[in-house]
């Protein structure tokens, strides 16, 4: 796996992405010699958008409503 410093990666990001597409080998990004991130091709194991729209899936209509105010008596 190729290792590249953050400063170099910032200035050569397009070239790194092109090399990643060609070879498929991940690139480690380092800061002060320690790996802090990786560039890699996306995997097909990520769920597709809308994958939870099956017959059995249900979201309560008030799912994202604010919680009720707390009872001051508690």
C-alpha positions, 0 to 999 in steps of 0.5 A: 500500500502506497503511503503519502503525506497529507501535504503531498496528497493535498497538492496531488489529489487528482493524480492519486485518485487517477492512480487509485482507479487504474491500480485499485490499490488503496493509498494511505494518507499520513500525518507526521508518519502516522496513517490517518486516512485511506483512499480506496475504491468504493465497495459494492457492499454499501446499501443502495438508497431506498433499500429499506422500502420493503413491505415490512418496513415502517417508520412512525410518522412522528419519528423526527418530531422533537421530544415532549417537554420534560415534566418539572415534577420529576 
